[in-house]
Structure formats: structure tokens, C-alpha cells
Amino acid sequence: MLSHLMNIKIIGNGAWGNAFYSVISKNTPSVQIFGHQEIEINEGDILVLAVPTQAIKSVLKKTAFKTKTPTIVNTTKGIEKETHMLPYQIVGEFLGDEIDYYSLIGPSFAKEVQSMMPTIVNLGYTKGILNEQLKKIIQTDYFRVRLTSGVEALEISAAFKNIYAIACGLTEGLGYATNTRVKLMVLAIEELNRLFESLKIALNSDMVPGTIGDLILTCSNEKSRNFTFGKLLATHSVSEALNKVNATVEGFNSLSSVEYFSNKSKALLPLASFVCEVVKIDDPKKSKEYFDKFVKSI
């Protein structure tokens, strides 16, 4: 067990917050988990954000920062609806450029993490002041952490893979088989590459867990809320599907930013745009015909 060097404060006591707590608590006793409540961040504290993207701003407003250079670890995946900002941009706008910011992204279902299933994730960083220390606190023999410089590619991938998972879930609901789902995953990876190239965002092989790995996990399993939501769209309206999932569907929330990123990058995003159209049409009876036409044309 590591010595008492850092105080870890996790905001968000949902499935992922508790899963992350179960990992860190194996390495240090200096970890606490909170709901959406007012807390204080002092010098030496590390704030872990384990709340939905849409709640980041309200959590930061409730937090009393007693240090000008806080360390923030983001674990959420999504895009803020009103501003089209990624988590690192939301935090940066609120706290300024002096923060030491990290983003933990990778293929990691919460229940499997708590069950100590072997897992690999990325820990992206901006300044990286504490990157090695954080890696030692987070990493276990079953939860492996790969450090990588930069967070933008990881956070964009984390948001868009949820959108692509909706499309893959829809194929399941409509009765398409594995070949079709994998075709969509290939299209999704190509689409992300075009987006990164257009935005001049560098990728490297160290980012595979948080980009391709996370996409594969989310797009191929009903444990994914986004996949489940997409599957339900084959037989239910959007509102009915959301009610049945009964939890945050980040991919649905991120759909409002597809046009923004398409315009910003000048990149073609046909798969993400297709999901937007399915949700806009909101008619399960038209879904199969519309999907069949789309998947055969690309």
C-alpha cells in the first residue's frame, strides 16, 4: 500500500464512482467518495469527477477550491449540450490554465471493474505534474493504466463512441448480425480518424485503449446503456427508450453536438449524422428501411 501522499476526493457515488473507489482504495486509505454535495479542495487534494458531463459545471460551482493549482481527474464521457464543450474545456473555463488536468478513458464497465476483471485504460494528461504518482495510486494488478500526453483525442473519442454505440444497438434491435455491426465499427473508426485529421489532433499508439478499445467495448455489448438505447429504438419511441434505460445516455446527449463538430472540422460524419436522423424521425416503423438504405450506401 502506498504511503499517505495524496487525498483523493471522488464526486459522484454512482456505478462508476464506486467502481473507481474500489480500485483506488486498494492502494491508499486517503480516498473519499461523495454525492453531488459541497466539498472543499485543499492543497494536496485530488478531485475526481465521476458525474455525467452535463453535471460537471454545477459540481464545480458547489466545490470550494482552497488552492489555485488543483489537480483534477475526469472520468466522464460526453459533450456539454449548450456549449459543445468537452470535459477538459468545461473544467478549464471554470478553473483556468493553472490546473493539472487528467482524463481517465478506456474500455471499463463499472461492474466488471468492481469484480476485478482485467482492464486497461488510458490516463491522458495536460501538464502531467503528478502523472507517475497518479498512475501508482490508480493502477492495480487487474486495472492497468497507460499514460499518454494529451486529452482531447481521448475525450472526443469517448463522446462519439457513445453515439456510434447507439447505431450498433439499433442493428441488434433490427435483427442484423455481427458482420453489419462490425462494419459500423469500422466506419466509426474511419470517421473518428477523419475528424482528428481535420481538427489537427495527433494520435499515437498509446491511445488505443481509450479510442479504439473503448469504442469496441461500447459498440458490442448490452451492458452499454448507449447500445441498449439504440436497440430499444428499433421497437420504441425515443422517450420510451430513454425511460426504459432509466439512466444517463451520454450518446443521446452528445447528438446535439454532431453538427457543431462537423461544421468545425469540415469533416464528413455520416454515421453520427445517421444516428441524429434516426432520433429526429423517432419512428421505429421507418428505422429498418432507413437503416438498410444507409448501411448499403456506404
C-alpha distance (Angstrom), angle and dihedral (degrees) to the residues before:
residue distance angle dihedral
M1 . . .
L2 3.80 . .
S3 3.75 120.1 .
H4 3.76 121.3 -101.5
L5 3.81 98.0 -84.5
M6 3.80 105.3 133.2
N7 3.79 136.8 28.1
I8 3.80 109.8 -134.7
K9 3.81 116.0 -157.6
I10 3.80 115.9 -172.6
I11 3.80 117.5 -161.3
G12 3.80 110.6 -158.0
N13 3.78 123.0 52.3
G14 3.78 96.9 -160.8
A15 3.80 126.5 113.4
W16 3.79 96.8 -67.2
G17 3.81 95.5 40.0
N18 3.79 89.9 54.7
A19 3.80 92.3 43.9
F20 3.80 90.8 52.7
Y21 3.80 90.1 46.9
S22 3.81 89.5 53.5
V23 3.81 89.5 56.0
I24 3.81 99.4 45.0
S25 3.79 94.7 42.8
K26 3.80 88.8 64.5
N27 3.81 89.5 64.5
T28 3.79 104.6 34.7
P29 3.82 138.2 17.8
S30 3.81 90.0 -147.9
V31 3.79 97.2 89.9
Q32 3.80 129.9 107.6
I33 3.78 131.8 -179.6
F34 3.81 124.6 -148.3
G35 3.77 138.8 -177.5
H36 3.80 121.9 -128.4
Q37 3.78 93.3 -56.1
E38 3.76 140.1 124.7
I39 3.79 112.8 -80.6
E40 3.80 136.4 166.6
I41 3.80 124.8 -121.5
N42 3.78 113.4 -156.8
E43 3.79 133.7 -178.7
G44 3.80 107.3 -64.4
D45 3.81 94.7 23.4
I46 3.79 121.9 121.7
L47 3.80 117.4 -149.7
V48 3.81 115.2 -149.4
L49 3.81 115.4 -162.6
A50 3.81 110.1 -148.7
V51 3.81 98.0 159.5
P52 3.83 131.3 104.7
T53 3.81 114.0 -79.8
Q54 3.80 91.3 -113.2
A55 3.83 89.1 60.1
I56 3.82 99.2 49.1
K57 3.78 95.3 92.2
S58 3.82 94.8 49.4
V59 3.82 90.5 47.9
L60 3.79 91.9 52.0
K61 3.80 90.7 49.4
K62 3.81 89.9 55.0
T63 3.80 93.2 48.8
A64 3.80 120.5 92.8
F65 3.81 107.8 -143.5
K66 3.80 110.6 -157.2
T67 3.80 92.3 177.8
K68 3.80 130.3 64.2
T69 3.82 92.8 -146.4
P70 3.83 106.7 47.9
T71 3.79 123.3 176.1
I72 3.80 113.0 -129.1
V73 3.81 127.3 -169.1
N74 3.79 113.7 -168.3
T75 3.80 120.1 -158.7
T76 3.80 100.3 167.6
K77 3.80 126.3 104.1
G78 3.77 123.1 -148.6
I79 3.80 149.5 64.6
E80 3.80 126.6 -90.3
K81 3.80 107.5 -111.8
E82 3.79 102.0 -141.1
T83 3.81 98.4 42.1
H84 3.83 103.3 25.4
M85 3.80 87.1 -131.4
L86 3.79 125.2 151.3
P87 3.82 119.7 -132.3
Y88 3.82 94.1 -96.6
Q89 3.81 89.8 53.2
I90 3.80 93.3 48.3
V91 3.80 91.4 50.5
G92 3.80 92.9 42.7
E93 3.79 92.9 51.3
F94 3.79 90.5 50.8
L95 3.81 100.5 41.3
G96 3.80 104.2 24.6
D97 3.79 132.0 -132.3
E98 3.80 98.7 -54.1
I99 3.79 95.0 79.1
D100 3.79 123.5 107.8
Y101 3.80 99.3 -133.3
Y102 3.81 130.3 -166.7
S103 3.79 134.1 176.3
L104 3.81 122.2 -155.1
I105 3.81 107.4 -154.9
G106 3.78 131.0 161.4
P107 3.82 148.2 102.8
S108 3.78 99.9 -54.8
F109 3.79 124.7 138.6
A110 3.80 107.3 -161.6
K111 3.81 96.9 -129.6
E112 3.79 91.9 50.6
V113 3.80 91.4 49.8
Q114 3.80 89.9 52.5
S115 3.80 88.5 48.7
M116 3.82 88.1 54.4
M117 3.79 95.2 -118.3
P118 3.85 110.5 169.1
T119 3.81 106.9 -92.1
I120 3.80 138.2 172.8
V121 3.82 125.7 -156.5
N122 3.78 139.9 167.2
L123 3.78 124.5 -113.7
G124 3.78 103.8 -158.6
Y125 3.79 118.9 -167.7
T126 3.78 140.7 -170.9
K127 3.82 104.7 -159.1
G128 3.78 96.9 5.0
I129 3.80 95.4 -152.8
L130 3.80 92.4 149.7
N131 3.79 100.4 21.7
E132 3.81 97.9 122.9
Q133 3.82 93.0 42.0
L134 3.80 91.2 48.9
K135 3.78 91.7 48.1
K136 3.81 89.9 54.8
I137 3.80 91.3 49.9
I138 3.81 94.9 47.0
Q139 3.79 102.6 36.5
T140 3.81 123.7 86.7
D141 3.79 133.2 168.1
Y142 3.82 89.4 -88.5
F143 3.83 100.7 31.2
R144 3.80 106.4 60.7
V145 3.79 121.6 -168.9
R146 3.81 124.6 -154.6
L147 3.81 114.4 -162.6
T148 3.80 118.4 -140.4
S149 3.78 133.8 174.0
G150 3.80 112.5 -117.7
V151 3.80 134.6 30.9
E152 3.81 106.3 -152.8
A153 3.82 97.5 83.5
L154 3.80 91.0 45.9
E155 3.80 94.2 49.9
I156 3.82 94.5 45.2
S157 3.80 90.2 49.2
A158 3.80 90.9 47.0
A159 3.80 90.8 54.2
F160 3.80 99.3 42.4
K161 3.82 96.3 43.4
N162 3.82 86.7 64.2
I163 3.80 89.3 56.5
Y164 3.80 90.9 48.7
A165 3.81 90.0 48.7
I166 3.82 88.6 60.3
A167 3.81 88.9 57.5
C168 3.81 91.7 47.9
G169 3.79 91.2 48.9
L170 3.78 89.2 51.5
T171 3.82 90.2 56.6
E172 3.81 88.8 55.3
G173 3.79 92.0 49.1
L174 3.79 92.3 48.2
G175 3.80 93.3 50.9
Y176 3.80 100.6 -106.6
A177 3.80 117.0 145.1
T178 3.80 138.0 -130.5
N179 3.81 97.6 -74.8
T180 3.78 91.1 59.8
R181 3.78 93.7 46.9
V182 3.79 91.8 50.6
K183 3.80 89.8 48.3
L184 3.80 87.9 58.0
M185 3.81 90.6 49.3
V186 3.80 89.9 52.8
L187 3.80 90.2 49.0
A188 3.80 89.4 48.4
I189 3.81 93.3 52.4
E190 3.81 91.0 48.0
E191 3.79 90.0 47.7
L192 3.79 92.4 52.1
N193 3.81 90.7 48.3
R194 3.81 90.2 53.7
L195 3.78 90.2 48.8
F196 3.81 93.2 50.3
E197 3.80 92.2 45.9
S198 3.81 92.0 50.3
L199 3.82 91.9 47.4
K200 3.84 90.2 45.0
I201 3.79 92.0 -122.8
A202 3.79 112.9 158.0
L203 3.79 119.9 -132.4
N204 3.78 127.6 -164.0
S205 3.79 135.2 -174.4
D206 3.81 91.9 -103.7
M207 3.82 88.1 70.1
V208 3.81 95.8 62.5
P209 3.85 94.7 104.3
G210 3.81 93.6 52.6
T211 3.80 96.4 40.9
I212 3.82 116.2 29.2
G213 3.82 94.9 14.0
D214 3.79 94.7 53.1
L215 3.80 91.1 44.7
I216 3.82 92.8 52.9
L217 3.80 92.2 49.1
T218 3.79 95.9 48.2
C219 3.80 95.4 42.2
S220 3.79 96.5 50.9
N221 3.78 109.1 44.0
E222 3.80 138.4 65.0
K223 3.80 89.3 -140.8
S224 3.79 82.8 78.9
R225 3.80 110.7 90.3
N226 3.81 89.5 -150.9
F227 3.82 92.3 53.2
T228 3.81 90.1 47.2
F229 3.82 91.1 49.1
G230 3.81 90.3 52.0
K231 3.80 92.0 48.8
L232 3.80 90.5 51.6
L233 3.82 91.2 52.2
A234 3.82 88.1 70.6
T235 3.81 89.9 69.2
H236 3.81 106.9 13.7
S237 3.77 140.2 54.2
V238 3.80 118.9 -104.3
S239 3.80 93.0 -102.5
E240 3.81 92.3 47.6
A241 3.81 91.3 49.3
L242 3.79 92.4 49.7
N243 3.81 90.6 49.3
K244 3.78 91.7 50.4
V245 3.80 92.8 50.8
N246 3.81 88.0 47.9
A247 3.82 93.7 -170.0
T248 3.79 138.3 78.9
V249 3.81 111.4 -61.2
E250 3.80 100.8 -162.8
G251 3.79 93.0 -175.2
F252 3.80 90.9 60.0
N253 3.80 90.6 49.4
S254 3.81 91.2 49.2
L255 3.82 94.3 53.9
S256 3.80 91.2 85.1
S257 3.83 88.2 65.4
V258 3.82 98.9 52.8
E259 3.80 94.0 89.2
Y260 3.81 90.2 45.5
F261 3.82 93.0 54.5
S262 3.79 91.9 42.3
N263 3.80 91.3 53.9
K264 3.80 93.4 41.9
S265 3.79 94.3 50.7
K266 3.82 99.6 31.6
A267 3.80 84.2 -137.0
L268 3.80 124.9 139.7
L269 3.81 110.7 -114.0
P270 3.83 102.6 178.6
L271 3.81 97.5 156.9
A272 3.79 95.5 49.3
S273 3.81 89.2 43.6
F274 3.82 89.9 51.1
V275 3.82 90.4 56.8
C276 3.80 89.1 50.5
E277 3.81 89.9 53.8
V278 3.81 93.3 48.4
V279 3.79 90.4 53.5
K280 3.81 91.3 44.1
I281 3.83 93.5 50.4
D282 3.83 89.6 46.1
D283 3.80 94.2 -171.9
P284 3.84 117.6 125.2
K285 3.82 90.7 -165.3
K286 3.81 90.9 63.3
S287 3.81 95.6 42.1
K288 3.82 99.1 87.4
E289 3.80 95.2 47.1
Y290 3.80 91.4 45.3
F291 3.80 93.7 46.1
D292 3.80 93.8 45.7
K293 3.78 91.0 53.3
F294 3.80 91.9 47.4
V295 3.81 99.0 46.3
K296 3.83 92.7 48.2
S297 3.78 93.3 49.1
I298 3.77 97.9 56.2
